[in-house]
Amino acid sequence: MNACLLLTLSLSLLFLLLLAEGGKRETYVVYMGAVPDDASAHSLKQSHLQLLSSVLKREQQRVEEMIVRRYEHGFSGFAAKLLQEEAAAMGEKDGVVSVFRDPMLQLHTTRSWDFLQETSEEEADTNHGELPAGGSDTIVGVLDTGIWPESKSFDDSGMGEVPGRWKGVCMTGTDFSTSNCNKKLIGARYYSSATSNGSPRDDQGHGSHTSSTAAGKAVSGASYYGAAPGTAKGGSTASRIAMYKVCGWRGCPGSALLSGFDDAVADGVDLLSVSIGSSAYARPDYSTDPIAIGAFHAVANGITVVCSAGNDGPYSGTVVNAAPWIFTVAATTIDRKFESDVVLGGSNEVVKGESINFSNLEKSAVYPLIYGGSATSNSSDDASASHCEYGALDANKIKGKIVLCYHSDDRDSPKSSKADIMQISGAIGAIFVQDAQNSIASTYITFPATEITSQAAANIFTYINSTKNPVATILPTITVDKYKPAPDVASFSSRGPSAQTSNILKPDIAAPGVNILASWIPTNGSSEVPPGQEPSTFHLDSGTSMSCPHVTGVAATIKSWNPTWSPSAIRSAIMTTANLLNNNKAPITTDSGSTATPYDYGAGEVNPNDALQPGLVYEVETEDYLQFLCNYGYQATTIKLITKVPDGFECPKNSSKDLISNLNYPSMSVSNFTGTPTKVLSRVVTNVGGNEATTYTVSVKSPPGLDVKVVPDKLQFTMNTKKLTYQVTFSSSSTLKSDAFGSITWTDGTHRVRSPFVVSST
């Protein structure tokens, strides 16, 4: 009895102690800005420990046990287990920029390179020929879900020795050893709190997909179970790859992302590809955004950081990863479709459909066909049955039949769920009617299904109503290349303007991100493998996650040919040479058919060929980003913590968000424009063309109601004059009724250097 009483008292005391601590300990990131010049590894660690011990409520708690991660290369800080009040106290300490709860960010989840090559050549004024492979010493870092080293995309045959400047490691872990790295995959790290398998090995496929898209070796005979056949290759096939596994099945902890950035700076990567982001509706401040923080310090160390724009389109203002030091990528389609047609009985009429399926049905129309609305269960209604919702169909009525269903992405359960339920109920196939624009071809592994428009469905209904026993079949998918028009801006691709900084135009660029074939992990899950097939080592995936590494690959090639170029010069080269026309030589449109604007695709579709010879570039130095932070609203005292600043640095007294438009960006964005007074922007361009003595002439494309003047209208470069300044004046006699889009283009007869602009009254 006494023992029980003692145990009860002990548990009560423990409970009271926990209450006294103020609740649950959670992981917080303590960001301290730049690493001090005089700091050693030991002194930096001790300063972190001392800072942490100053706020811990229980002195007997071992301080080191509270630290989850430390940041000591690209920037200073740590992640630690803190109570809410301890975190608040930490935020008041000298030397601390910000303290924030560790966020869980999410992934933004071949023919694409051939298509870019073709459209580049069709659109270009001059044909630069086949895109060079680039130099083998360019190192592409990827922050993602890990990598499958056995993939043929990461074979190192024919590659030279690893660059001596590489300082990274190949970590060992579950089913992963140092022997899994080679001259192609030169580094692999993982971060324990982010992973489920304690290894750099990819257990989701996403990281292998993005890595091979950016820098994978060319692999002939690749396909997804026969769909999208061809050669799968990366944008910079000769580049090295370093994987930083920062994501697991639950997502990507911000603390792990920061570790990936920090290690990448120390390891010596040239570029970072990050297909990850926060919610479009979270909108953290730059000082509490792990990607913005890590990218800032990476760029300050000469690393180009390419990020996905997000998958929350087509809604306005949803773009993420929009800091001006980040290269932000939207997603477009390519000229490939996956047709899965329906054949009707009687006259054997063929109705066009689209999906990826591996139908084993007879090619003749011999299967009974029924409309979902005619198979209503006793417990449902015709409206639900017409959409084939769960429980709405009478299993006896659909057994052994192909079911015709309406579908709405906004209101209905997923098509895959409907297909699963119909298959379980005994149906042998499904035809989904959907008019909403959706550029992604749905995949049905074991159940024949396809998707058609309502116009096509009208023919099927006419046939059903014309006979007592309608029959049909669903044909297996065939891959159709050179489809027109392409590209379109994908419906899911997040749109501008940036909710954080409307005076920086985002996204920056667009690239293929729909139904992209790339390396994958071989899965043993029977539900993901067609009957009788071996697991595929390639996969079709969609998202700005897929468009991001396309741009990374192009940037890596530019870097390999111009090793001294800054991240801003590389970004400028890609933006100012972008394509605006599709393969019908008409303006690129959105999925809905409207003409795309810079809010949809930034400067346009990436043009790998012309980006190698941009003529002029717009460069942005770290000091320019400091001025941006001043105009954004940060105090000089905070900026001095974030990064090393010039002696005597102070924010100008007239710092204002309206002045952000003057950042030397390759695009231009003006907000709060009333027409009077006029708005004047200044830009500096650097001649990087082969001809040192050359003259560029300007042309302006502006919408009615907006006057745009460029002074001077000619730029004369010489051997001694490589940088020149020009000014742009925007004026209008009245307030704009809608956002105005236009462009300013400089040309010397060989190069065309185009900068899009947006002018808004809000």
N, C-alpha and C positions, 0 to 999 in steps of 0.2 A: 504493500500500500504506500509506504514512504517513498519507494522507488518511483511509483507511478506519479505521486505528487511532485517529486523532484523533477521528473521529466516534463510534467505539465508546466511547472514554473519556468523551467528552462526555455520551453517553446514559447511561452508567453513573453519572456524577456527578449527572446530573439525577434518576435513579432514587433514588440515595442521599439526595439533597436532599429528595425527596418523602417518603421513609421517615422522614427526620429531622423533617419537619413533622408526622408522626403520622397520616397518612392523608388521606382526602378531605375537602375543604372542603364544608360543607353550609350551607344557610340556617338561621339561628337568629334567633328574635325576642328582642330585649332590651327588656323592659317596665320602664319607670321611673316609672309612676304619673302623678300630676297634673303639669301644666305649672307650674313655679314662677311665682309672681305677678310677679316682677321680671325674667322671662326675655324677651328679644327674640328674633326669629327668628334673628338672627345669633348671639347668645350661646348659644341652644339648639343650633344646628348645631355650633358650636365645642365645646360640652361633649360632644356625641355623638362627635365626631371624636377628641377627647382621650381619652375613655373607651375607644374602640375601639383607638387606637394603643397604649394601655397594656398590651394583652393580645396583640397580634399578635406572632407569633414571629419574623417576618422584618421587620426595621425598614425594609428597602428596598422593601417592598411598599407601594404607594400606598394610603393608608388609605381615601380616598374611593371607590376602585374596589371595596372590599369591601362597601360599603353598598348594599343592595338597595332599601330603603325607609326613609323617616323619618316619624315621627309627632310632630306639633307643635301640633295644634289642641285636640282633646278630651283628649289625654293625651300623655305624652312617651315616646320610645323609638325604636327603629330595628330593622330586619332587616338582617343582615349575613352574609357568607360567612365561616364560622369553622371551625376544627378543633375536635374534641371537647374537647381540653384547654384551648383558648382560651375556649370557651363556659363550661367549668367555672370558669375563672379569672374570667370576667366576672361570673358569679353571685355571687362573693365580694366584689365591689366595692361601696363605699358608694353609696347612691342607686339601686341596682338591686333591683327587686321580684322579678323572675324572669327566667330565660333558658331557652328551650325550643326544641327542633327544630321547624321550620316544619311544622305538620301539614297534611295534605290532607283537608279535610272534604268531605262529599258533599251533593248536592241530595236533598231529601226528596220525590223523585218517585215568557143561559142561565137554565136552569130553577132553579138553586140559589137565586137571590135571590127568585124568585117563591115557591118553597117556603117559605123563611124568612119571607116576608111573610105567607103563609097561616097557617102554624103560630103565628106571633106573634099574629095576630088571634084565632085560635081559643082560644089559651091565656090571653090577657091578660084581666084583670078589666075593663079599660077599653080601648077601641079608639082609639088615637091617630091612626088614618088612615094614609094613604100615607106611607112613610118619606121625609122631606125629603131633597133632594139635597145639602144642606149648603152651606157657604160656599166660594167659589171660591179663597180665599186659603190653604186648607189644602194643605200640600205633603207628599206621600207619597214617601219615599225607598225604593227597592227594591234590595237587594243580591242579585244573581242573575247570569244568563248573558248579559245584554244585552237589547236591545229592537229590535223591527222597526218603525221609525217610520212606515212607510207604512200600517200597519194602520188600519182605520177606527175602531178603539177609541181611537186616539190623535189623532183629528181635533180641531182646536181651534175649530171653528165656534161662534160665539156666546160665546166666553170673553173675559173682560176682560183688561186688561194684566197682565203678570207682576208679582207683588208686589215692591215696592221693597226689601223686606228680603232677597230672594233674592240670594245672593252666589256661586252656583255657576256652572259653565261647561258648554258643549256642546263636547266635544272632537272634533277631527277624526281620522279614521283611514281604514282601508280601506273604501271604499264608504260613507263616512259623513262628512258635513260639518255645519257649523253650521246650514245651512238645513234639516237634518232635525229640528231642535228647533223648537218652536212654543209657543203659549200653553198647551198641554196638557202636552206633553213639554218641560219647561223646562230640563232638565239631563241630561247623559249623560257619564259618565266610564268609562274602562277602565284596567286595570292590566296591564302588558305580560306579566308572568310568569304571569298567570292566564288569558290569552286566547290563542287560536290564530290569530285573524285580525287582530290589531292594530287593534281597532275596537270602539266601543260596540254595534255591530250584533249582534243575536242570531243565532247560528248553530246553536242547539239547540232553541229554541222555549220553553223553560222560563220564561225571564225575561219574554217577551211574555205568556205565559199568566198568570203571577202578577200582573204589573202591571195587565193589563186586568181581572182579577178584583177587585183592590183598588179601582181608580179609573178603569177604562175607560169611555169614552162608550158610551151605549146604541146598539147596532147591530141594527136589525131584519133579519129574513130570514137570520139566522145559522144554520148547521148544520154537521155533520161529514158531508159527502157525503149530505145528506138525513136523517141521524140527529140526534136531539135538536133539531128545528127550533124557532125562536123568536127572542126578542130576547136577545142577549148584552150584559150590562152589568156595570159594577163596582159595588161597594158605596157608593162616594162619587163619583158621576159628575162632579161639579163640581170635584173636587180636582185639583191639579197632580201631575205625576209627575217624579221625578228618578231616573235609572237609574245604578247603580254596578255595572259589570260586573266581578265578582270571581271568576267561575268560567269554566273552560274544559272541554274534553272529559275531562281527567284528574280534574277535581274543582275544589275551591275552596281555594287555599292560605290558610292562616291569616294570613300576612303581608299578603296582598291584602285579606282581610276587614277586618283592622285598619285598613288605609288607607281602605277604604270608610267605616267608622265615623268615622274621624278627619276625612275630608273632609265627610261629611254634617253633622257638628257645625258646622264652619266655614261650610258652604253655607247653613244655616238651614232644614233640613227640620223638619217637625212630628212625623212618624212614620217608623219604619223597619220594613219587612216583610222578614223573613229566613227563607226556606224552605230552610235549610241546617243541618247539624249534624254532630257527630262520631258515631262508632259508640256504640251503647248500652253496649258492653263496654269502651270506652276510658276513659271517666269521668275526664277530666283535672280537676285541681284548678282552682278558679276563677281562680287567678293564672296558670295556663298554658292557659286555655281562651280562644281568640281572641274567640268570641262573647260569653262572660261578661264579658271585659275591655272590649270595645268597647261592649257594651250598658250596662254600669255607667256609663261616662262619658257616653254618650248620654242616659241617664235623668237623670243629675246635671245635664245641660244642658236638661232639660225635654222630651226627645224620648221618645215612647212607642215601645218596641221590642217587636214581636210576632214570635214565632218558632214554627216547627213543632216538634211533640213527638217526631217520629221515626216510622219505619215498621217497627219491630221487634216489633210486637204479634203475637199477643195475649198475649205472655209478660209476666209480672209484673216490675216493676222495670226496665223498658227505656226509660222516658221520658228524653229529653235536653233540653238548653236549660232546665234546671230552676232556675237562679238566681232568687232571689225578686224581683229587679228586672226579670226577663223575663216577658212575657205569653205563656204556653205553650199551644199549641192542638192538641187532638186532632181526629180526623177521623170524620165520620159520613156516612151515605148520605142521598140525597134521595128524593123520591117518584117516581122515574123508573126504568123498567126497559127493557131492550132485548130484545125477544122475537124469537127465530128458531126457529120450530117445525119439527117433523118430521112429514111426512105419510106414513103407511104404505099399502101396497097393500091390495087386498082391499076392506075396508070404508071405506077412506080415513080411518082413525082419525088424529086429530091429537094428537101428543105435544108438550107444552110444552117449549121449550128457550130458552136465553138466550145471546146473543152479539151482537157487532156484525159483521155480514158483508154482503157485497154480492153475494149468490148470483145467478147468472144461469141457474140450473137451471130446468127446467120445473116449474110448480106442481103438476103431476100426478105421482103416484108411479110413475115409469117407470124408475128407475135401480136396477140390482142392488145388493142390500144384503148385506154379509158381516160377521161378527164376527171381530175380529182374531185371537182364539184359534183360529179355523178356517182361518187363512191363515199358519200357522207356516212359516217357512223351514227348510231342512234344517240350517242352522247354529245354530238357536235352540231355544227351548223354549216350551211353551204359555203359561207365566206371563208371559214377556216379550212374546210376541205378543199376549196379551190386553190388554196396555198399549201396544201399537203402538210399542215401543221401536225404536231404530235397529238395522237389520239383522235384526230379528225377524220381519218379514213377507216373504212370498214375493210379489215384484212381479207375477208372472204371475197370482196369485190375486186381487189387489186392483185390477188394472188395469180402469179403466172402472166402478168400483164405489164406493159409499159404505161406509166402514169404521166399525164400532162399536168403540170402545176404552174401556177403563177408564183412569182417571188418578188419580195421587196427587201433590199438590204437594210433599210432603215427600220422596218417594223417586224420582220419575220425572224424566226430562228435561222441559224446558218443552213445553207444548202447542204453542206456535208452531213449535218445532223438529220435533216429530212431524208437524205439518201440512205443513211444508216437505218433509220426506222422503217422505211419502205422495203429495204432489203430483208430486214428481219421479219417483216410481215409477209414476205413471199413475192413481192413485186420483182420483175426481172430487169427493169430499167426505168429511167425518169427523163422527162424533157422539161426543163425549167424555162419559163417565159419571163424575161426581164428586160425592160427598156432602159433602166438606169445605166449610164455609161460606166463600164468597169473593164479596164484594159487588162486585168489579170485573168488569165485562163484558169478556171477552177480545175482541180485534179481529182479524179475518181479512180481509185486503184482497182477495186474488186467489183464495182457496181457500174454497169454501163449508164452513163448520164451525159447529157449535153445541154447547152443553153442557146435559146433562140430569142429573137425580138418579137414583139406583139404583132408586127406586120407579117412576119413569117408564120406566127401562130394562127393568124386568120385563115391561112391556107389549110392548116391542119384541122381547125374547127369546121371548115367547109367540108372537108373530107369526112370527118367523123359524122356529121349530120346527114351525109349523103348515103350512108350504108348502115345496115343493121350490125355488121360485124367488122368494124374497122381494124386494120392490122398495120403494123409498122416494124421497123428495125432501126437500131442505132449503130452507125458505122464507127469503127475504131479511128482514132485520131490520125490525121496526116499533117505533116509540117509544111506550111506554105511560106516560102521566103519571097523577098522582094514585094511584100505587101505594100499597098499605097492607100492613103497617105501615111507617112511616118517621117519623123516622130510626131507624137502627140505628147502633151504634158499629162502625166498620169493623174487620175482623179484623186488618189490618196496623197499625192505630193503636197506637203505643207506650203502655204502661200504667205507672201508678204502682205502688208508691210510689217516690219519688226515691231512687236509690241513694246520692246524696250527702247529701241533707238530708231525712230522713223527716219532720221536724217542720214542713216546708212542704208542703202538699198540692199535688201536680202530677199530671196537667196541670191548667191553670186552667179551661179552657173547651173546648167542642167546636163544630165548624162543618162544613159540607159539604165533603167531600174525595174523593168517589167519582164518577167519570165526569162531571167538570165540563167544560162547554163554555166555551172562552175563546180569545182571540187566539193565533195560531200563525204560524210562518214558512212561507211557501209553498215546498214542497220540490219539486225536479225528479226525485227518486228514484222510478223507476217502481214499485218494490216497495211504496211507501207511498201510491200513488194508484190507485184502482180503474180498470180499463180504460175508456177513453173519457171520463174525467173530467179536469178541470183541477185542479191542486193546491189544496187547501183552505186558506183563511186562518184557519180555526178548527179546534180540535182537542179531543178528549175525553181528559182525563188524570186520574189519581188519585194520592192521597198526602196526607200532612199538609202537603206543599208547597202543595196546593190549598186546604186548610182555613185555613191561616195568613192568606193575603190576604183571605179573607172577613171575618175578625175585624179586620184592618187597615182594611178599608173601613168597618166599623161604627165603629171607633175614630176614624177620620178625620171621619165625620159628627158624632159627639159633640164632637170638638175644634172643628169649625167653628161649632157652636152655643154652645160654652162655651170660648172661646179661652184663658181663664185657668186652666182645669183642669189639674191635674198628671197625669203618666202614671199614678200610683196611683189617682187619682180616676176616670179613664177606665176603667181595668181594673176597679175596684170596681163601676162602673155596669153594666158588661157581665156581670160574674160574678153579682151579687146579683139580677139580673132574668132569669136564664137559664130556659129551658123544661126541664121534667122529663118531659113526656108526649109521646107520638107522635101521629100523626094519627088513631089509633083511641081517643085519650084514655086510653091505658094507659101505664104506665111505659116509658120508653125501654129497649130491650134491646140486647144485643150481637149480633153476627152469629150466634152459636151459640144464641141464644134466651134466655139468662139475663138477669135484670134487671141493668141497668148500675149500677155503683157510682161514687163519686167517683174511684176509681183509673182508671176507664175514660174518664170524660168531665168530670172536675173538677166545676164547679158546674152543668153541664148544657149544653144546646144554646143557642147564642147567640140572643138575642131582640132583633132590631134596633129594633123599636118601643119596647118598654119601657125599653131601655137609655138612651133619650133623657131619661127622667124617672125616675131611680132613687129619688128621695126622700132617701135617706141614702147617704153614701159613707164608705169606710174609706181614710184617707190615710196614706201612708208617706213620710217625708222622708228625705233623704240621711243625716241623722244616725241615723235608725233602721237604715239599712243598715250603718252603721258598728258599731252595737251588734250587729247580726247577725254581722258579721265577727269581732267579739270572741268572741261565743258559739260561732262555728264553730271557733275556735282560732287565729286570727291574732293576732300580737302588735301592740301599739299602735304600735311603731316601724315596722312594715310598713304598717299602715293609714294612718299619717301620710304615707307615700310615695304610697300609692294615690290619695288624694284630700285636698283641703283639709279640715282638721278645726277644730273650735272651739278657742279658746285653752284650754290646760290639759287637753286631751282625754287620757284614759287608759281602758283597759279595766277594768271592774269586776273585783275580785278573785274574785267568785263566778261569773264567766262560765262558761257550760256549754251544751252542745248542747241540753240539755233546755229551756233558756230560750228557744230559738229560737221555740218555740210562741207566745211573747208578742209576736212581731212583729205589728203592726197590720194583718194580712192579712185579706181578705174571707172566707177559709176558715180552718178550724182543724184542726190535726193534732197529736196527742199520741202519743208513742211511749214504750216502756218503762213502760207503765201497769200497776200491780199492784192498784190499787183503794185501797190504803192506803200512804202517806197520800193524801189527795185531791189532785187536780190543779186548780189555779186559774189561769185565763187572764183577761187584761184586754184590752178593746177600746175604742176611741174612735171614735164615729161623728159625722159632720158633716151637718147638715141643709142640703140643696141644693134642697129642694122649694119650690114657689111659696108655700106658707103658712109664714110664719116662726113663728107661734104654733100649735104642733100637738103632739099626744101620740101616741107610738107604743107599742103593747102587744106583748109578746113571746109567741111560742108555740114549744114545743120538741117535736121529734120524735126520740125516742131508742129504741134497740132494747132488748129485755128483758135484764135483768142489768146495765144501765148507768144510773145515776142522774145526771141533768143538771139543775142549778139555775142560774137566771139572776137576778142581783141588780143593780139593781132590775128589776122586771118591767114598769115603765113608764118612758118617757123623755119628759120634758116640755120642749119647746124653746120659746124665746121670741125676741123681736126681738134681745135682747142675749145670749142663750145659744144658740149655734149648734153647739157641740160638747159631747157628753156621753159619760161613761164607764160601762161596765157590766162585770160580772165573770161568768164562767162557771165553775162548779165541777163537776168530773167525779168520781164516786165509784162504787165497786162493792164488794160484800161478798166477791167472789172474783175470781180472775184470769180475764181474758177468754179464751175458747177460740178465738176468731177475731176478726179486726178488726171493730170496731163502727162502723156508719155512721149518721149522723143529720143533723139540721139545726136551726138557730135562725133564726126568722123574726120580723122586726119589721114591724108594719103600722099605718098611721094611717087605714085605711079606703079609701084611694086607692092607696097604694104598698105593695108587698110586697118587703121587703128580706131575702133569704134567704142564709144562710151555711151551707154544708155542713161537717160535721166528721167526722174519722176518729180513732178511738182504738184503739191497738194495744199489745199486751203485749210486742212485740219492738222 
